[in-house]
């Protein structure tokens, strides 16, 4: 058996590229959940209710302190016991989205706290509602600070999608493992998977940097 079989590698490439599409879809779905839920968690911690703030803070710390794979198992296998039956795809995206929402909530918190205190005072003087204060004044100024961290976690979600294979989601690593089990060749599928992740992650990191520069210029901030 040769160290590398080009014919075999070319034969399995379409199957792996097909799985790559599902991997990207899972990453996008999980990231959308994470960005929205993360913002909600951040805002809930900034309410006037100490009890609510404490509960949300403890939830965030719990999620951040437990393994993602355990959370995936919990959503998929424990959910049905409380009447929540989800497909592997849905359960996986909810688990990975919730996991990264806890991290993004801290990114948002840092961005919001970087806004000058005078901006809050100006909003109060103008008698703006809390909703308008966040939407028009605070969040636009917090975005440039938070954007770098948000981009990093997008790449992190992409690299963590192979964990969804534990509940049967057919993503890249799952497909490579299946090919290896069928052919008894693992070098080619796993090497190609690594290259595909690299080819996705590097341009994605570049786009994140471009987006960060564009936002800062749009807001008239130094790059």
Z-matrix of the N, CA and C atoms (Angstrom, degrees):
N
C 1 1.469
C 2 1.530 1 109.36
N 3 1.334 2 117.24 1 125.34
C 4 1.465 3 121.11 2 -179.52
C 5 1.526 4 110.66 3 -72.43
N 6 1.331 5 114.90 4 159.70
C 7 1.459 6 119.79 5 -178.86
C 8 1.527 7 111.22 6 -66.36
N 9 1.331 8 115.54 7 -35.49
C 10 1.475 9 118.90 8 -179.34
C 11 1.516 10 108.91 9 -141.10
N 12 1.316 11 116.80 10 127.45
C 13 1.459 12 122.70 11 -178.81
C 14 1.529 13 108.14 12 -109.66
N 15 1.334 14 115.51 13 104.02
C 16 1.461 15 119.52 14 -176.77
C 17 1.528 16 111.98 15 -65.83
N 18 1.308 17 116.71 16 -38.62
C 19 1.470 18 119.86 17 -179.96
C 20 1.529 19 110.47 18 -62.12
N 21 1.319 20 116.15 19 -43.84
C 22 1.467 21 120.64 20 178.21
C 23 1.525 22 110.65 21 -64.40
N 24 1.336 23 116.39 22 -41.85
C 25 1.466 24 120.41 23 179.74
C 26 1.528 25 111.34 24 -61.02
N 27 1.325 26 116.53 25 -41.78
C 28 1.469 27 120.21 26 179.46
C 29 1.523 28 110.97 27 -67.82
N 30 1.332 29 116.54 28 -36.23
C 31 1.467 30 120.99 29 -179.61
C 32 1.527 31 112.00 30 -65.36
N 33 1.324 32 117.13 31 -38.06
C 34 1.469 33 119.80 32 -176.07
C 35 1.525 34 112.41 33 -88.43
N 36 1.324 35 117.87 34 -10.04
C 37 1.463 36 120.69 35 -176.57
C 38 1.530 37 113.38 36 -58.67
N 39 1.357 38 119.96 37 -46.05
C 40 1.473 39 118.71 38 179.01
C 41 1.527 40 112.98 39 -58.80
N 42 1.307 41 116.66 40 -38.64
C 43 1.467 42 120.62 41 179.68
C 44 1.532 43 110.95 42 -65.14
N 45 1.309 44 116.07 43 -40.17
C 46 1.457 45 119.66 44 179.27
C 47 1.529 46 111.84 45 -72.05
N 48 1.327 47 116.72 46 -36.44
C 49 1.463 48 119.88 47 177.03
C 50 1.524 49 110.91 48 -65.94
N 51 1.331 50 115.64 49 -36.03
C 52 1.465 51 119.96 50 176.41
C 53 1.525 52 110.03 51 -62.75
N 54 1.333 53 116.00 52 -43.61
C 55 1.464 54 120.59 53 177.58
C 56 1.521 55 111.12 54 -65.84
N 57 1.337 56 116.68 55 -32.44
C 58 1.464 57 120.49 56 178.77
C 59 1.523 58 111.03 57 -62.20
N 60 1.332 59 116.29 58 -34.82
C 61 1.463 60 120.07 59 177.01
C 62 1.516 61 111.21 60 -61.92
N 63 1.330 62 117.12 61 -41.64
C 64 1.457 63 120.97 62 177.56
C 65 1.526 64 111.22 63 -67.80
N 66 1.328 65 116.49 64 -34.83
C 67 1.457 66 120.44 65 177.88
C 68 1.525 67 110.59 66 -63.17
N 69 1.323 68 115.97 67 -45.74
C 70 1.468 69 120.66 68 179.00
C 71 1.528 70 110.27 69 -63.66
N 72 1.338 71 116.62 70 -40.82
C 73 1.467 72 120.94 71 178.92
C 74 1.524 73 110.85 72 -61.90
N 75 1.345 74 116.65 73 -43.57
C 76 1.465 75 120.73 74 178.88
C 77 1.525 76 110.67 75 -63.92
N 78 1.334 77 116.51 76 -40.04
C 79 1.463 78 120.52 77 -179.65
C 80 1.527 79 110.71 78 -65.89
N 81 1.332 80 117.01 79 -42.75
C 82 1.464 81 120.31 80 -179.89
C 83 1.523 82 110.66 81 -65.43
N 84 1.348 83 116.46 82 -45.60
C 85 1.459 84 120.13 83 179.19
C 86 1.517 85 111.95 84 -60.73
N 87 1.338 86 116.20 85 -45.47
C 88 1.453 87 119.87 86 178.95
C 89 1.512 88 112.23 87 -64.24
N 90 1.323 89 116.34 88 -37.40
C 91 1.469 90 120.23 89 -178.57
C 92 1.528 91 111.46 90 -69.51
N 93 1.310 92 117.17 91 -39.08
C 94 1.468 93 120.08 92 177.72
C 95 1.522 94 110.77 93 -61.33
N 96 1.335 95 115.85 94 -43.19
C 97 1.464 96 120.10 95 176.65
C 98 1.525 97 109.86 96 -61.92
N 99 1.332 98 116.26 97 -44.54
C 100 1.459 99 121.20 98 -176.86
C 101 1.529 100 111.92 99 -63.25
N 102 1.330 101 117.15 100 -43.26
C 103 1.467 102 119.74 101 -177.40
C 104 1.532 103 111.56 102 -65.97
N 105 1.323 104 116.48 103 -42.04
C 106 1.466 105 119.70 104 -178.96
C 107 1.523 106 111.53 105 -73.65
N 108 1.337 107 116.53 106 -48.62
C 109 1.459 108 119.88 107 -178.73
C 110 1.531 109 110.76 108 -66.34
N 111 1.325 110 116.87 109 -36.83
C 112 1.457 111 119.90 110 178.41
C 113 1.517 112 112.10 111 -60.10
N 114 1.338 113 116.41 112 -41.52
C 115 1.463 114 120.40 113 178.89
C 116 1.529 115 110.55 114 -66.08
N 117 1.324 116 115.98 115 -40.96
C 118 1.476 117 120.37 116 177.90
C 119 1.524 118 110.33 117 -60.35
N 120 1.325 119 116.38 118 -45.59
C 121 1.466 120 120.40 119 -179.71
C 122 1.534 121 111.07 120 -61.84
N 123 1.325 122 116.05 121 -39.08
C 124 1.463 123 119.88 122 178.85
C 125 1.519 124 111.20 123 -64.49
N 126 1.326 125 116.99 124 -46.98
C 127 1.460 126 120.93 125 -177.54
C 128 1.527 127 111.43 126 -67.22
N 129 1.340 128 116.74 127 -35.49
C 130 1.464 129 119.71 128 178.55
C 131 1.527 130 111.44 129 -64.74
N 132 1.323 131 116.05 130 -31.53
C 133 1.463 132 119.12 131 178.19
C 134 1.524 133 112.65 132 -74.98
N 135 1.319 134 116.00 133 -12.08
C 136 1.465 135 120.02 134 -178.13
C 137 1.526 136 111.77 135 -105.31
N 138 1.325 137 117.58 136 12.49
C 139 1.460 138 120.55 137 176.84
C 140 1.522 139 109.27 138 -78.26
N 141 1.303 140 116.14 139 171.30
C 142 1.457 141 119.90 140 179.70
C 143 1.512 142 114.18 141 -78.07
N 144 1.324 143 116.70 142 -7.50
C 145 1.464 144 120.52 143 -177.91
C 146 1.530 145 110.23 144 -85.37
N 147 1.317 146 116.88 145 115.00
C 148 1.458 147 120.21 146 179.35
C 149 1.520 148 111.70 147 -67.60
N 150 1.329 149 115.94 148 -36.77
C 151 1.466 150 119.76 149 -179.22
C 152 1.517 151 110.46 150 -65.31
N 153 1.344 152 116.61 151 -47.52
C 154 1.457 153 120.51 152 179.19
C 155 1.523 154 110.70 153 -62.55
N 156 1.319 155 116.88 154 -44.22
C 157 1.459 156 120.99 155 179.32
C 158 1.518 157 111.11 156 -60.36
N 159 1.329 158 116.98 157 -42.60
C 160 1.467 159 121.12 158 179.75
C 161 1.518 160 110.96 159 -65.49
N 162 1.331 161 117.14 160 -41.83
C 163 1.463 162 121.46 161 -179.66
C 164 1.525 163 110.82 162 -62.55
N 165 1.317 164 116.02 163 -45.31
C 166 1.463 165 120.20 164 -179.50
C 167 1.520 166 110.57 165 -66.82
N 168 1.323 167 116.79 166 -40.75
C 169 1.462 168 120.37 167 179.62
C 170 1.534 169 110.95 168 -62.44
N 171 1.327 170 116.16 169 -41.50
C 172 1.461 171 119.79 170 178.90
C 173 1.526 172 111.21 171 -67.11
N 174 1.329 173 116.30 172 -36.71
C 175 1.467 174 120.15 173 176.99
C 176 1.521 175 110.22 174 -62.96
N 177 1.324 176 116.33 175 -44.74
C 178 1.466 177 120.94 176 179.17
C 179 1.524 178 110.62 177 -60.54
N 180 1.313 179 116.96 178 -45.18
C 181 1.461 180 120.45 179 -179.32
C 182 1.527 181 111.28 180 -66.07
N 183 1.333 182 116.61 181 -37.03
C 184 1.465 183 120.34 182 178.24
C 185 1.528 184 110.48 183 -63.22
N 186 1.320 185 116.63 184 -46.71
C 187 1.467 186 120.88 185 -179.02
C 188 1.522 187 110.45 186 -64.63
N 189 1.329 188 116.97 187 -41.41
C 190 1.459 189 120.76 188 -179.38
C 191 1.524 190 112.52 189 -69.17
N 192 1.326 191 116.73 190 -23.48
C 193 1.464 192 120.74 191 -174.33
C 194 1.520 193 113.76 192 -97.14
N 195 1.315 194 118.04 193 -2.46
C 196 1.466 195 120.90 194 -179.92
C 197 1.531 196 109.79 195 -115.68
N 198 1.334 197 117.73 196 149.73
C 199 1.471 198 120.86 197 -176.56
C 200 1.528 199 112.57 198 -64.95
N 201 1.315 200 115.44 199 143.69
C 202 1.460 201 120.92 200 177.70
C 203 1.521 202 110.98 201 -59.81
N 204 1.325 203 117.59 202 -40.57
C 205 1.462 204 119.80 203 -177.22
C 206 1.524 205 110.92 204 -62.54
N 207 1.337 206 117.55 205 -35.05
C 208 1.468 207 121.02 206 177.01
C 209 1.522 208 110.21 207 -65.88
N 210 1.319 209 117.18 208 -39.62
C 211 1.457 210 120.75 209 179.43
C 212 1.526 211 111.42 210 -67.22
N 213 1.331 212 116.29 211 -35.72
C 214 1.470 213 120.18 212 176.59
C 215 1.523 214 110.05 213 -63.42
N 216 1.327 215 116.56 214 -46.99
C 217 1.463 216 121.08 215 177.19
C 218 1.525 217 110.88 216 -59.83
N 219 1.326 218 116.42 217 -42.55
C 220 1.463 219 121.03 218 -176.49
C 221 1.528 220 111.00 219 -62.04
N 222 1.340 221 116.49 220 -48.69
C 223 1.466 222 119.96 221 -178.11
C 224 1.525 223 110.78 222 -63.83
N 225 1.333 224 117.11 223 -41.26
C 226 1.461 225 120.24 224 -173.69
C 227 1.528 226 112.72 225 -79.30
N 228 1.330 227 117.48 226 -41.45
C 229 1.466 228 120.07 227 -173.92
C 230 1.517 229 114.09 228 -97.04
N 231 1.334 230 118.01 229 -31.24
C 232 1.462 231 120.00 230 179.40
C 233 1.524 232 110.79 231 -85.76
N 234 1.329 233 117.03 232 -30.16
C 235 1.461 234 120.99 233 179.58
C 236 1.522 235 114.24 234 -50.00
N 237 1.354 236 118.69 235 -48.45
C 238 1.469 237 119.67 236 -179.59
C 239 1.523 238 113.75 237 -60.01
N 240 1.315 239 117.74 238 -25.95
C 241 1.459 240 120.65 239 -179.58
C 242 1.520 241 112.30 240 -71.56
N 243 1.335 242 116.39 241 -18.33
C 244 1.473 243 120.48 242 176.98
C 245 1.528 244 110.40 243 -113.74
N 246 1.341 245 115.52 244 19.66
C 247 1.458 246 120.86 245 175.75
C 248 1.511 247 115.69 246 85.61
N 249 1.339 248 117.13 247 12.52
C 250 1.465 249 120.74 248 -178.81
C 251 1.524 250 108.97 249 -109.92
N 252 1.319 251 115.93 250 91.84
C 253 1.465 252 121.22 251 -178.87
C 254 1.531 253 109.58 252 -97.99
N 255 1.307 254 115.11 253 116.97
C 256 1.457 255 120.74 254 -176.18
C 257 1.515 256 110.35 255 -124.15
N 258 1.332 257 116.06 256 149.65
C 259 1.457 258 120.36 257 174.00
C 260 1.520 259 108.79 258 -69.32
N 261 1.338 260 117.76 259 159.09
C 262 1.468 261 119.18 260 177.80
C 263 1.523 262 112.81 261 -54.52
N 264 1.353 263 117.07 262 -39.26
C 265 1.462 264 120.59 263 -179.91
C 266 1.525 265 111.12 264 -63.11
N 267 1.336 266 115.96 265 -49.44
C 268 1.465 267 120.09 266 -178.01
C 269 1.516 268 111.20 267 -64.33
N 270 1.330 269 115.97 268 -46.45
C 271 1.466 270 120.08 269 179.58
C 272 1.524 271 110.82 270 -60.72
N 273 1.324 272 116.44 271 -41.69
C 274 1.458 273 120.27 272 -179.47
C 275 1.513 274 112.70 273 -64.14
N 276 1.328 275 116.80 274 -44.28
C 277 1.467 276 119.67 275 -178.82
C 278 1.526 277 111.23 276 -68.67
N 279 1.347 278 117.07 277 -36.53
C 280 1.462 279 119.88 278 177.55
C 281 1.524 280 110.32 279 -65.33
N 282 1.333 281 116.22 280 -44.12
C 283 1.471 282 120.20 281 -178.82
C 284 1.517 283 111.65 282 -64.35
N 285 1.323 284 116.13 283 -48.08
C 286 1.463 285 119.11 284 -177.57
C 287 1.531 286 110.71 285 -70.92
N 288 1.343 287 116.36 286 -33.00
C 289 1.463 288 119.87 287 177.12
C 290 1.518 289 111.95 288 -67.87
N 291 1.334 290 116.93 289 -42.49
C 292 1.467 291 120.96 290 178.78
C 293 1.521 292 111.14 291 -66.22
N 294 1.328 293 116.04 292 -40.43
C 295 1.462 294 120.84 293 -179.88
C 296 1.531 295 110.74 294 -59.75
N 297 1.311 296 115.97 295 -48.64
C 298 1.465 297 118.85 296 -177.67
C 299 1.519 298 112.48 297 -79.34
N 300 1.325 299 117.64 298 -18.78
C 301 1.465 300 119.61 299 174.15
C 302 1.519 301 110.63 300 -62.63
N 303 1.341 302 116.44 301 -36.04
C 304 1.458 303 120.41 302 178.63
C 305 1.527 304 110.54 303 -63.07
N 306 1.321 305 116.72 304 -39.33
C 307 1.463 306 120.27 305 178.64
C 308 1.530 307 111.23 306 -72.80
N 309 1.327 308 116.21 307 -41.80
C 310 1.467 309 118.94 308 -179.57
C 311 1.524 310 111.66 309 -67.17
N 312 1.324 311 117.10 310 -28.12
C 313 1.464 312 118.98 311 178.13
C 314 1.525 313 110.31 312 -61.53
N 315 1.331 314 116.59 313 -34.74
C 316 1.464 315 120.12 314 177.21
C 317 1.535 316 111.14 315 -72.56
N 318 1.325 317 116.06 316 -34.36
C 319 1.466 318 120.13 317 175.88
C 320 1.527 319 109.83 318 -64.02
N 321 1.330 320 116.45 319 -45.90
C 322 1.465 321 120.71 320 178.13
C 323 1.526 322 110.63 321 -62.19
N 324 1.326 323 116.34 322 -42.00
C 325 1.460 324 120.17 323 -178.83
C 326 1.529 325 110.52 324 -59.94
N 327 1.331 326 115.78 325 -43.94
C 328 1.456 327 119.10 326 178.22
C 329 1.515 328 112.16 327 -63.10
N 330 1.341 329 116.19 328 -39.97
C 331 1.458 330 119.66 329 178.51
C 332 1.518 331 112.43 330 -64.84
N 333 1.326 332 116.48 331 -42.94
C 334 1.464 333 120.80 332 -179.35
C 335 1.526 334 110.86 333 -66.36
N 336 1.330 335 116.22 334 -40.95
C 337 1.460 336 119.71 335 -179.03
C 338 1.531 337 112.34 336 -71.06
N 339 1.340 338 116.65 337 -15.83
C 340 1.469 339 119.25 338 177.72
C 341 1.524 340 112.15 339 -79.20
N 342 1.330 341 117.33 340 -14.65
C 343 1.469 342 121.02 341 179.11
C 344 1.529 343 108.66 342 -70.89
N 345 1.307 344 116.45 343 133.78
C 346 1.466 345 121.54 344 -177.20
C 347 1.524 346 111.92 345 -58.63
N 348 1.310 347 115.95 346 143.02
C 349 1.457 348 121.54 347 -179.01
C 350 1.519 349 111.62 348 -59.85
N 351 1.329 350 115.80 349 -30.92
C 352 1.460 351 119.78 350 -179.84
C 353 1.521 352 113.43 351 -61.64
N 354 1.331 353 116.81 352 -27.03
C 355 1.469 354 120.49 353 178.34
C 356 1.527 355 110.99 354 -66.70
N 357 1.333 356 116.03 355 -39.05
C 358 1.460 357 120.29 356 176.63
C 359 1.529 358 110.20 357 -66.14
N 360 1.318 359 115.10 358 -42.23
C 361 1.464 360 119.38 359 -179.27
C 362 1.523 361 111.26 360 -64.85
N 363 1.327 362 116.54 361 -37.70
C 364 1.464 363 120.38 362 178.73
C 365 1.531 364 110.64 363 -65.84
N 366 1.324 365 116.40 364 -40.70
C 367 1.471 366 120.24 365 178.83
C 368 1.520 367 110.68 366 -63.97
N 369 1.333 368 116.03 367 -39.49
C 370 1.464 369 120.03 368 178.12
C 371 1.523 370 110.50 369 -65.20
N 372 1.339 371 116.25 370 -40.66
C 373 1.469 372 120.66 371 179.73
C 374 1.521 373 111.56 372 -64.22
N 375 1.333 374 115.73 373 -32.34
C 376 1.469 375 120.38 374 179.23
C 377 1.526 376 112.09 375 -84.23
N 378 1.325 377 115.61 376 0.08
C 379 1.472 378 121.92 377 178.66
C 380 1.533 379 112.39 378 60.43
N 381 1.331 380 115.05 379 37.29
C 382 1.461 381 119.32 380 177.70
C 383 1.526 382 110.13 381 -78.92
N 384 1.314 383 116.41 382 146.57
C 385 1.462 384 120.33 383 176.42
C 386 1.525 385 109.31 384 -70.49
N 387 1.320 386 115.73 385 164.62
C 388 1.464 387 120.09 386 179.09
C 389 1.519 388 110.87 387 -59.65
N 390 1.334 389 116.23 388 -41.30
C 391 1.464 390 120.95 389 -179.94
C 392 1.524 391 111.09 390 -60.94
N 393 1.328 392 117.15 391 -48.00
C 394 1.470 393 120.81 392 -178.87
C 395 1.526 394 110.95 393 -68.50
N 396 1.320 395 116.75 394 -34.01
C 397 1.462 396 119.55 395 178.65
C 398 1.522 397 110.94 396 -62.16
N 399 1.323 398 115.69 397 -45.85
C 400 1.466 399 119.13 398 179.35
C 401 1.524 400 111.22 399 -68.59
N 402 1.336 401 116.93 400 -46.06
C 403 1.469 402 120.76 401 -173.29
C 404 1.520 403 112.58 402 -69.85
N 405 1.326 404 117.67 403 -40.72
C 406 1.460 405 120.66 404 -172.81
C 407 1.532 406 113.78 405 -95.75
N 408 1.309 407 117.24 406 -26.53
C 409 1.464 408 119.10 407 -172.15
C 410 1.527 409 112.93 408 -118.22
N 411 1.325 410 117.32 409 -55.53
C 412 1.467 411 120.78 410 -170.12
C 413 1.521 412 112.65 411 -75.66
N 414 1.335 413 118.06 412 -54.77
C 415 1.465 414 120.32 413 -174.83
C 416 1.528 415 113.05 414 -63.21
N 417 1.348 416 120.07 415 -41.26
C 418 1.465 417 118.05 416 177.16
C 419 1.529 418 113.05 417 -60.05
N 420 1.334 419 117.41 418 -33.65
C 421 1.460 420 119.98 419 179.19
C 422 1.526 421 112.00 420 -81.11
N 423 1.321 422 116.50 421 -25.31
C 424 1.463 423 120.25 422 179.21
C 425 1.529 424 111.78 423 -79.91
N 426 1.337 425 116.25 424 -24.31
C 427 1.463 426 120.75 425 -174.63
C 428 1.524 427 114.00 426 -57.67
N 429 1.350 428 120.17 427 -47.78
C 430 1.471 429 118.64 428 -178.77
C 431 1.522 430 113.10 429 -58.43
N 432 1.324 431 116.99 430 -37.49
C 433 1.463 432 120.49 431 179.45
C 434 1.522 433 111.00 432 -69.15
N 435 1.332 434 116.24 433 -37.55
C 436 1.466 435 120.59 434 -175.66
C 437 1.516 436 113.36 435 -83.06
N 438 1.332 437 117.22 436 -20.14
C 439 1.463 438 120.33 437 -170.49
C 440 1.526 439 113.14 438 -61.15
N 441 1.328 440 117.69 439 -38.91
C 442 1.458 441 120.45 440 179.78
C 443 1.520 442 111.90 441 -60.89
N 444 1.332 443 116.18 442 -47.37
C 445 1.456 444 120.37 443 178.26
C 446 1.515 445 112.52 444 -65.23
N 447 1.317 446 116.89 445 -38.01
C 448 1.461 447 120.85 446 178.07
C 449 1.523 448 110.64 447 -61.61
N 450 1.328 449 116.35 448 -41.11
C 451 1.459 450 120.38 449 178.70
C 452 1.509 451 112.33 450 -66.29
N 453 1.326 452 116.62 451 -40.73
C 454 1.463 453 120.16 452 179.09
C 455 1.521 454 111.64 453 -61.11
N 456 1.328 455 116.20 454 -39.13
C 457 1.463 456 118.94 455 -179.15
C 458 1.526 457 111.82 456 -74.75
N 459 1.323 458 117.59 457 -24.21
C 460 1.460 459 119.53 458 172.97
C 461 1.526 460 109.98 459 -63.91
N 462 1.327 461 116.68 460 -44.66
C 463 1.460 462 120.95 461 176.26
C 464 1.528 463 109.83 462 -64.18
N 465 1.346 464 116.15 463 -37.76
C 466 1.460 465 120.17 464 178.53
C 467 1.518 466 112.25 465 -62.85
N 468 1.326 467 117.10 466 -41.16
C 469 1.456 468 120.64 467 177.56
C 470 1.523 469 110.63 468 -62.51
N 471 1.318 470 115.90 469 -42.93
C 472 1.467 471 119.90 470 179.14
C 473 1.525 472 110.99 471 -58.12
N 474 1.330 473 116.34 472 -43.43
C 475 1.464 474 120.00 473 -178.31
C 476 1.521 475 112.68 474 -74.37
N 477 1.341 476 117.73 475 -18.86
C 478 1.465 477 120.72 476 179.67
C 479 1.524 478 113.34 477 -93.12
N 480 1.332 479 117.71 478 -6.68
C 481 1.468 480 119.32 479 179.60
C 482 1.533 481 113.56 480 -58.90
N 483 1.353 482 121.01 481 -28.58
C 484 1.463 483 118.66 482 176.26
C 485 1.526 484 114.24 483 -57.65
N 486 1.331 485 117.81 484 -21.32
C 487 1.464 486 119.94 485 177.70
C 488 1.526 487 112.10 486 -65.82
N 489 1.338 488 116.42 487 -20.95
C 490 1.462 489 119.39 488 179.38
C 491 1.525 490 111.70 489 -69.16
N 492 1.322 491 116.68 490 -13.65
C 493 1.465 492 120.07 491 178.33
C 494 1.521 493 111.45 492 -63.67
N 495 1.329 494 118.36 493 -22.12
C 496 1.469 495 120.81 494 -177.56
C 497 1.519 496 112.07 495 -67.32
N 498 1.343 497 117.59 496 -18.89
C 499 1.467 498 119.75 497 176.65
C 500 1.531 499 110.88 498 -113.47
N 501 1.336 500 116.34 499 17.16
C 502 1.459 501 120.53 500 172.29
C 503 1.503 502 116.62 501 90.00
N 504 1.333 503 118.30 502 11.68
C 505 1.466 504 120.31 503 176.47
C 506 1.528 505 108.37 504 -73.19
N 507 1.323 506 116.13 505 126.02
C 508 1.461 507 120.92 506 -175.94
C 509 1.517 508 110.51 507 -82.90
N 510 1.344 509 115.20 508 79.58
C 511 1.460 510 119.44 509 175.57
C 512 1.527 511 108.02 510 -103.36
N 513 1.308 512 117.20 511 -167.60
C 514 1.462 513 121.57 512 -171.90
C 515 1.530 514 113.61 513 -58.77
N 516 1.309 515 116.99 514 -51.54
C 517 1.460 516 119.81 515 -176.12
C 518 1.523 517 111.11 516 -66.08
N 519 1.312 518 116.48 517 -37.49
C 520 1.470 519 121.14 518 177.83
C 521 1.527 520 109.75 519 -62.27
N 522 1.334 521 116.44 520 -43.71
C 523 1.463 522 120.48 521 179.40
C 524 1.519 523 111.18 522 -64.86
N 525 1.334 524 116.97 523 -41.62
C 526 1.466 525 120.60 524 179.59
C 527 1.520 526 111.29 525 -64.36
N 528 1.313 527 116.82 526 -40.23
C 529 1.467 528 120.92 527 178.70
C 530 1.520 529 110.91 528 -65.32
N 531 1.332 530 116.13 529 -40.73
C 532 1.472 531 120.09 530 178.14
C 533 1.518 532 110.99 531 -63.41
N 534 1.329 533 116.52 532 -42.61
C 535 1.469 534 120.41 533 178.35
C 536 1.527 535 110.23 534 -62.48
N 537 1.322 536 116.71 535 -42.75
C 538 1.455 537 120.73 536 179.09
C 539 1.514 538 112.55 537 -62.86
N 540 1.338 539 115.92 538 -40.36
C 541 1.466 540 120.12 539 179.60
C 542 1.528 541 111.70 540 -67.14
N 543 1.337 542 115.82 541 -32.81
C 544 1.464 543 119.77 542 -179.25
C 545 1.525 544 112.03 543 -77.81
N 546 1.322 545 117.28 544 -36.55
C 547 1.465 546 121.24 545 -171.95
C 548 1.531 547 113.85 546 -106.72
N 549 1.333 548 116.28 547 -10.90
C 550 1.469 549 122.12 548 -174.71
C 551 1.526 550 111.73 549 61.41
N 552 1.338 551 114.84 550 25.08
C 553 1.467 552 120.79 551 174.11
C 554 1.527 553 107.56 552 -124.52
N 555 1.314 554 115.87 553 120.91
C 556 1.459 555 120.76 554 -177.49
C 557 1.524 556 112.92 555 -113.59
N 558 1.319 557 116.73 556 -18.60
C 559 1.459 558 120.03 557 -177.19
C 560 1.518 559 111.49 558 -59.54
N 561 1.332 560 115.93 559 -53.06
C 562 1.461 561 119.89 560 -175.61
C 563 1.548 562 112.36 561 -65.26
N 564 1.341 563 119.49 562 -51.47
C 565 1.471 564 118.21 563 -177.37
C 566 1.525 565 113.52 564 -62.46
N 567 1.331 566 117.15 565 -42.01
C 568 1.462 567 118.53 566 -178.42
C 569 1.531 568 111.50 567 -71.44
N 570 1.320 569 117.40 568 -35.03
C 571 1.464 570 120.37 569 177.51
C 572 1.527 571 110.37 570 -66.13
N 573 1.319 572 116.39 571 -43.45
C 574 1.467 573 120.32 572 179.70
C 575 1.522 574 110.38 573 -64.65
N 576 1.337 575 116.96 574 -39.18
C 577 1.467 576 120.54 575 177.86
C 578 1.527 577 110.26 576 -60.50
N 579 1.329 578 116.50 577 -44.34
C 580 1.462 579 119.79 578 178.24
C 581 1.519 580 112.13 579 -60.34
N 582 1.346 581 115.72 580 -41.73
C 583 1.464 582 119.94 581 179.40
C 584 1.525 583 111.53 582 -67.26
N 585 1.333 584 117.03 583 -38.15
C 586 1.463 585 120.24 584 178.96
C 587 1.524 586 110.45 585 -64.09
N 588 1.323 587 116.59 586 -45.13
C 589 1.469 588 119.59 587 177.41
C 590 1.526 589 110.84 588 -60.19
N 591 1.309 590 115.90 589 -39.74
C 592 1.465 591 120.13 590 179.06
C 593 1.519 592 111.15 591 -64.92
N 594 1.337 593 116.04 592 -43.31
C 595 1.460 594 120.93 593 -178.92
C 596 1.525 595 112.20 594 -68.23
N 597 1.322 596 116.92 595 -23.49
C 598 1.471 597 120.46 596 176.09
C 599 1.516 598 110.62 597 -85.40
N 600 1.332 599 116.96 598 -44.56
C 601 1.463 600 121.86 599 -172.78
C 602 1.526 601 113.12 600 -69.01
N 603 1.334 602 117.79 601 -42.22
C 604 1.460 603 120.13 602 -176.60
C 605 1.532 604 112.68 603 -64.12
N 606 1.348 605 119.50 604 -50.76
C 607 1.469 606 118.63 605 176.75
C 608 1.527 607 112.08 606 -63.13
N 609 1.337 608 116.64 607 -34.09
C 610 1.462 609 120.33 608 179.40
C 611 1.530 610 110.55 609 -63.51
N 612 1.320 611 116.44 610 -42.90
C 613 1.465 612 120.01 611 177.42
C 614 1.521 613 110.90 612 -62.29
N 615 1.336 614 116.90 613 -38.63
C 616 1.454 615 120.73 614 177.32
C 617 1.514 616 112.31 615 -65.21
N 618 1.329 617 116.96 616 -41.74
C 619 1.463 618 120.94 617 178.60
C 620 1.519 619 111.44 618 -64.63
N 621 1.331 620 116.05 619 -37.20
C 622 1.467 621 119.75 620 177.96
C 623 1.521 622 110.67 621 -62.13
N 624 1.320 623 115.93 622 -42.61
C 625 1.460 624 120.49 623 178.99
C 626 1.527 625 110.91 624 -64.46
N 627 1.340 626 116.94 625 -41.29
C 628 1.467 627 121.02 626 177.89
C 629 1.526 628 110.29 627 -62.89
N 630 1.342 629 116.48 628 -42.72
C 631 1.466 630 120.85 629 179.15
C 632 1.519 631 111.20 630 -62.80
N 633 1.336 632 115.73 631 -39.42
C 634 1.467 633 120.01 632 179.32
C 635 1.527 634 110.90 633 -63.70
N 636 1.326 635 116.99 634 -43.06
C 637 1.463 636 121.33 635 178.76
C 638 1.527 637 110.38 636 -64.88
N 639 1.339 638 116.47 637 -42.55
C 640 1.470 639 121.14 638 -179.29
C 641 1.519 640 111.46 639 -62.04
N 642 1.330 641 116.84 640 -43.72
C 643 1.470 642 120.85 641 -179.16
C 644 1.524 643 110.21 642 -64.54
N 645 1.325 644 116.71 643 -43.51
C 646 1.469 645 119.57 644 -178.82
C 647 1.534 646 110.55 645 -65.03
N 648 1.320 647 116.96 646 -38.60
C 649 1.469 648 119.24 647 177.84
C 650 1.518 649 110.98 648 -68.25
N 651 1.323 650 116.31 649 -38.62
C 652 1.454 651 121.43 650 -179.05
C 653 1.522 652 110.70 651 -62.66
N 654 1.345 653 115.55 652 -35.05
C 655 1.450 654 120.94 653 179.87
C 656 1.519 655 113.13 654 -89.69
N 657 1.351 656 115.77 655 2.49
C 658 1.448 657 119.59 656 178.61
C 659 1.498 658 114.68 657 73.18
N 660 1.327 659 116.30 658 28.81
C 661 1.467 660 120.77 659 -179.89
C 662 1.519 661 109.29 660 -102.13
N 663 1.316 662 115.77 661 159.00
C 664 1.476 663 120.36 662 179.03
C 665 1.511 664 109.74 663 -70.34
N 666 1.317 665 116.94 664 144.41
C 667 1.465 666 122.49 665 -178.98
C 668 1.523 667 109.16 666 -91.83
